[in-house]
Amino acid sequence: MLNNSYDDYQYDSCVSRGICSISPRNSALQTVLVLYLRLFAKYASELDDINSIDKETKNFILNTISITLYNPDFNDREYYFAVEKFKEVLPNIIEKFYKNNPESKMEEEKTKAYEMYLGTIDIIQAIKYGEKIFMRAQEQIPAEIRDLYNIMLIIAKSISIDLLDLESFDKNSKDGFKTILQLLSKINLEEKDENILKKEIYNSARISNQIVKQVRLAQEERYGMQSTSNVSYSTTPSKAVLVVGTNIRELETILENLKNEPIDIYTHDDMMLAHTFPKFSQYEHLKGQFGHGLENCLLDFATFPGPIILTKHSLHNIENFYRGRLFTTDDISPKGVIKINNDDFSEVINSAKIAKGFKTGKQCETVTIGYDYQNVTSEIQNRISENKYTKIIVIGSDGFSLEQKTYFEKLIRLTPKDVLIISFSYNSEQENLLHINSCFDNYSLINIYEFIKNFSLPIHIFIPKCERNSVAEMIYLSENENTQIYVGKCTPIIINPSLMNTLQKLFNIKNTTSAKKDLKELLNQN
């Protein structure tokens, strides 16, 4: 079982701080920004040639979606920056639209956009404006339709982040930006057809999956094919920097810029994935993994004795007792976080040198992560060819909370021998279990699923841990009628109870309950 150097991993800084949801104030401001995004999409999505939208404008839209939506640490600076930029962007896009539609009243539309700007540039006015729109939606739109809108925004955010990651490898997606515009243009008070919205969601989930695959192919092209790797949780006496997030391309940039400095680099949470690519083994100052993971970042960040770099679109809690040690490569930095400009890491280096660093170091476990796709699929093929399995259970990657650990250990123990278990997290010495220690690699589940779905066996997929791509991933997987999805307990920032009810009702995605009850139900399904 992949675990960190602690056995009692049950911390959750989101819960402990009581900020597992967006504040009403931030929700109102984000509602206003969604209005701006919808207005942009109204004109941009109808342009015959999306390529007429310049790269700077596209990146602004992608960053606005990535940074502001569903972000509990969203702040006034980010809001002001976005609104001022929309003031510049919207007239240009409206003008391009009306070149194709000369019969319409362009100046009138520009005036409406400017009036919206005047009514929302002041924070107090903007909050009132957003609350008014929010209340009108509550009154006029059924709850399930509102939830479908939220699902569309969540998927738009996932696609936006992945498109920016893809761009860092000088690659692009033909359909990604167009899909985002289509999602945004469907979010309005007039569109209340459940089937139309579901169709849009299924299509966007497929596109999201394609882009995730493109990112992986770009990573393998640059860093080599993934393989198994031993990753240490030990620390060594030295000054140190912690790198957080999912953007592996930025980790490479950091390693290159600090390779001649007496500073060690450690990865955190999802960034552990980098250790499975051959190229990163060449960096001697990349020492290993530190901390429990995203859910425990409050404690991890506070105890790390050096600066912490949040790579692009890292959603983390910003606490006072480690402010001044946090750096970001995002376009806008939250209060107390220092922005890194033009790959200039001089402030990070200075911060690392004056920090206490690891004085003595600590010996901890080493874990083996990663997998060989050919070996794994060959093993699955051999097992299924024996014709002794009636179903397949797939368990995705997990954060190993005590509650989840108890649930899955029981589920595995009670599963009969005629059910093949493919587990990406929990391990057991059972003949019917195949363990794939893919660590924080969510793509690996999709990759293996594409292989096993061809065997015509019923598939039951458990997604224990909710990540930024989880909603798109669940919906993509649920489209196959031979596949049943179960999702564990998610933070309300990603999936709130109302949204979960809609996912269950409209997409047949189920919450886990008890191991015994869920197993009994899936065994009785044909």
N, C-alpha and C positions, 0 to 999 in steps of 0.2 A: 504493500500500500504506500502510495506517495504521501508523505507527511513532512511537516517541518520539524524543527528540533524541539518541539514541544508536543506533549500528548494531550494537553487540556485545551485544544484550540476551540474555544467557544466564545471568544470576544466578538463583539459587534459594535464598533464605534458609532455607527449610525443609530442603533438602538440606545446606546448609553447616553448619547447626547440629545436624544429626542428630536432629531431632525430628519426622520426617514420620509419626509414629504416636503414639497415646496411650500414656502410661506405664502399666505394670501397676497402679500405685497408683491413678491416676485412673480407669483402666478399672474397677477394683473398686468405687470410689465411684459411678461412673456406673451400674454394674450395680444398685446398691442403689436409686438414684433411679428407674431403670426399673421396679423392683419396686413402688415407691410409685405411679408413674404407672399401672402396670397395675392396681393395687388400686383407684385412683381410677376408672379406666375401667370396671372390673368393675361398679361400682354406677352410675356416671353414664351409661354407654351404655345401661343397661336402664331408665332413667327414661323414662316416657312423654313427658314434656315437657322437652326439654333447656333450654328457656328458664328452667326453675326453678333453673338454675345461675347465680348472680349474676356480673356482669361482672368483679368483682375476682378471683373464683376462676378464671374462664376465663383472664384475663390472667396469673394466676400460673402456671397449667398451661402456657400458650403460652410464657411467658418461661423456665420451667424447661426445657422441651424445647429452646428456641432457644439458651439460654446454656450449658447443661451438656452436652448430647449432642455427641459428636465434637469436643470442644474441648480441644486440647492444653494450653491455659493455664487450664483449670478448676482452681479452688483451694478450700481448706478453707472460706473465708468463704461461697462460693457454696453449698457442700454444707450447712453448718450452717443457712444461711438457708432453704434448700429443705426440709430435714427438719423444722425448727421450724414452718414454715408448713403442712406436711402434717399435723403433729400437730393443728393447728387445723382444717384443711379436711376431713380424712377422717371424723371423727365426725359432722360436719354432713351430708356427702353420704350416709353410711351411714344416718343417721336419715331423710333424705328418701326413700331407697330403700325402707326398711322401712315407710314409710307406705303404699306401694303393695303391699307384701308382708308383711302383718301376721302371717302364720303362721310366719315365720322368726324366728330368735333374734338380735335386734338387739344386745343387750348382749354376747353371746358374740363377735360379729363386731367390736364396738368393742374388746373386750379383746384380740383377736388383733392388731388394728391397733396398739394401744398397746404390746403386747409387742414388735412389730416395731420400734417407735420406740425402746424401751428398749435393744434389741439393736443399734441402729445410730446412736445419737446420739454415741457416742464414736468418734473417727476410727479408732483402731486396731481396735476391735471391728467397725466398719463395713467396713474393708478385709478383715478375715477373713471377715465375712459375705458380702461381694460375691465374694470369691475362691471361697468354698464353692459359691455359686450358679453361678458361672462354670464351675467344674470339673464340677458335676453336669450342667450343660447340655452340656459337652463329651462326657461319658460317655453321656448318654441321648438326645441329639438329633443326627441326621445332619448333616453339615457343610452340605449344601445347604439344609436347613431353617433352620439357624442363619443362613446368609447371607440367606435370604428374610426372616427376622426383622430383620436389620440393614438390609435395603433398606426395610422398612416404617418403621423408626425414622428413616432418612435422609429419606424422603418426609414423615413426620410433622414433622420439623424444618423442611423447606422450606415446608410448608403453614403451620406456626406463624409463621414469620418473615413470610410474605406476608400472613397474616391481621392481624398487628400493623401492618404497613405500610398495609394497607387501612383499618384502624381510624383511622390518623392522618389520613385524609381523610374521617372520619366516615361511612365505608361499612362494610358487613358482608357476609359470605357466609352463605347459608342452609345450605350443606352442609359448610363447612370444619371447624368444631369437631366436628361429628358424625363426620366421616370420621376425624379424629385419634383419637377415642375408639374407633372400630371397629378401627383399626389396632392400637392398644394392647391392646385386649381379645383380639385374635387371637394376641398374642405370649405363649404359655404352653407348658408342657411337654406339655400334652395335645394341642394342635393341631399335628399333624404331616402333615396332608394337603396335599401339594404343590399340587394343583389349586385347593383352597380358598384357599390363601395367594396363589397367582398371580392368581386372580380378584380378591382384595382389593387387590392391588398395582396391577393394571390400572385398577381403579375409582378408587383414590386418585390415580393419575397423571393421570387425566382431570380429577378435581376440582382437583388442583394446577394444571393448565394453565388451567382456568377462572378460578381465583383470580388467577393471574398476569395474565390478560387484564383482570380487573376492576381490578387495580392500575393497569395502563396506561390504562384508560379514565378512572379517577379522576385520574390525572396530567394527561391531556390536557384534562379538564374544567376543571382548576384553572389549568394553565399554558399551554394552547393546543395545537394540533396540532403534532406533531413536524415538523421540516423540517431541511434541511441548515444547517450552521453552521460557521464558521471558528473553530477553537480554537487558541490560542497556547500554546506551551511556553516562551515567554520569561518572564523575571522582571523586575520593575521595582524600583528603589530604594525600599524602604518596609518597615515592619513587616508581618508576614504571619501568617496562620493557614491550616493545611492541614485540609481536611475529607475524611474517609475513610468508605467504606461504600457502601450502596445506598439509604439512606433519603433520598430527594430532598425529602420534606416537612420533614425536619429541617434540610437545607441552607437551605431558605427561611427557617426560623426563625432560623438563625445569621446569614444575610445581613441580615435585618430588624433584629436586635439590634445588629449592628456597623456599620450603614450610616452612622452619624454619627461613627464613629471613624476615625482616620488609619491604618487597617489594611486590607491587601489580603487577599482570600480566593482560595485555590487549591483545585482539586479533585484527587482522587487515584483512580486505578483506575476502578472502576465508576461513581463519582460523576460522571465525565466526561459521562455520559448527560444530565445536567441542561442542558448547553449546547445540546441540540437542541430545547429547549422555549422558545418565544418570550419568556415572562415573564422568564426569567433574564437575557436581554440587557439588561433595564432596570437591573440592578445594576452600576453602574460599578466598584465595588470587587471584583467577581468577575472576576479577571484571566485565568484560564486553568487549564491542567492542569500538574501537577508530578510528575516521577518516572516510573519505568518501569512500575510496577503492583504488584499484590498479591504476585507471586512475588519481588519485589525490595524489599519493604517494609523489610527490615533496613537496606539502604543508603539508601533514600528517606527514611525517618524520621530516620535519624542525620544526614543532610545538610541537612534542612530547618531553617532558622534561626528557628523560632518554634514556638508550641504546635500540637498536632495533636489534632483532635477526632475520636474514633471514634464514629460514629453507631450507633444500636442494631444489635446483632447483627453487629458487624464482627469477624471472626475474624482476628487479627493477632498477630504475635510481640511480646512485651513485653520489651525489652532494657534492661539497666541504664543504658547510656549515653544513653538519651533518656527515662528515667523522670523525672517531675516536669514534663515538657512534654506528657504525654498526658492527655487529658480524655475522658470518656465520658458519654453520656446513658443508658446501660444502667441497669437497676434496681440491679445489683450491680457494683461496680467492682473489677477485679483489683488486686492489691497494686501500689502505685506509680502507679496511675492515679487521677486526681482526678474525682470524680463531679460532674456538673452537675445541680443541683436546680432544678425549677420555672423552667426557661429563664433562669436567672441566669448570665449569661456574664461577670460582673465579674472572676472569677479568670482566665478566658481572656484577657480584655482586658489585665489587669495583666501576665500572663505574656508576651503579645505585645509590650507596650511595653518591658519590661526585656530581652527577647531581642534579639540583634544584628540580626535581620531581614536583608533583602537590601541590601547596602551600595551596590553599583553596578548590579546587575541583569545579565542576560545575554540576548542575542538568540538565539533558537532558531527552529526551524521552526514554521509554522502548518499545521494539517491541517484538511481539510474532512470533517466527519462528519455522520451522519444521512442520511435518504433520504425521498423522497416516495412513499408507497405506491401511489398511482394511476399515477404515471409508471413505476415499476418493474414493476408488474403488467401495464401496457399493453405495455411493452417485451418482457416474457416472452411475453405472448399473441402478439405479432407474430412473434417468433422461432419459436415452436413451430408456429404456423399455416403456416409454410413447409414443414412435413413433412420436414425434413432431419435431425431428431434422433431417435435410437433410445433414448437414456437421458438422465437428468439426474443430475449430481453436484452436491451442495450442500456447501460448505465453511463451517463455522461460524466464529465469532470466535475469535481466538487471541492468545496472549501474545507471539508472535514470538520464541520461543527459537531458537537456532541450529539445533538438531536438527529442530524442527518446520518451520522455514523451508526447510531443505534438502529435507525430505520433500515438502512441498506444492509447492515450485517444480518439483521433478522430476515430481510427479504431474500438475500442470497441463501441463507441457511435453510429456509422453508421451501425454496424453489425445487420442484421435482426434477429428477435426472433426465427426463425427456424434454427439458427446456434448456436450450443453449444460452448461457449468459455471456455477453461481451461487455466487459467493464473497463471503463477508461479512468477509474479512480480506485474503487475498493477491490481488494484481492482476497482470495480464499483458496485453500488447497482442495478445491472441489473439482471432480473430473469434468463436470459440465460447464466450467467457467474458464474463459479466456481473458487474461488480463493484459491490457494495453496501457502502459504507463505514459500516456501522451502529455502529461502535465497540464499546462494551461492552454493547450492547443484545441480550441473548440472546432476548428475546421476538420480535425481528424475524425470526429463523429460523422460529419457529413460525408467525408471521403470514404469511410468504411460502409456507411449506410448505402451509398450509391452502388456498392458491390453486393451487399446482402439482400437488397430488395429484389434482386433478380431470381431468388430461390423460391419465391411463391409461398414462403412460410409467413404466418402472422408475426408482425414485429411490434414490440411494445418498448417505447423509448422513454427513459426517465432522464429528465434534465434537472439535476439537483440544485444547480447554482445559476442564478440569473445574471447574465452579462449584457453588454450593450447590444449585441447581435441576437440575443436569445429570442426575442419576439419574432423577428424575421425568420429565424431558424425553425422555431416551433411551427409557424404557419406553413413554411415550405415543406416540412416533414409531414404535416397533417394532411396535405393535399392528396397523398396516396391513401386510398381507402383501406389498404391492407396494413396501415400503420396507426397505432394508438400512442398518443403523447401524454405523459404525466410530467407535471412540473412541481418542483419543491417550493418551499417557502421563499418568496421573493421580497426584497425591500420594496415598499410602496413607491419609491422614486422610479422604479422600473415598471412594476405591475402592481397597481392598487387593487383592493378587493372587487370593486365594480368592474374594472377592466378584466380581472380574472374570470368573473361571472360571464362576461360577454365572450371571452375566448372559449369558455366551456360550452356555452349555448350555441354559438355560431360557427365555431371551428372544432368542436369536440375535443378540446384540450383540457385535461383534467388535473385538478390539484391532487397531490398525494394526501392520503389520510393516515391510515395505519398500514404497516407492511402486510399484516395478515389479511386485512380487508381488501387491499388493492390486489394482492396476489390471487385471492379467491376470485375476484371479479375478472381479472385478465385470463385466468385459467378456464373460466366458463365461457369466454368469448370464442366464437368460431373464427 
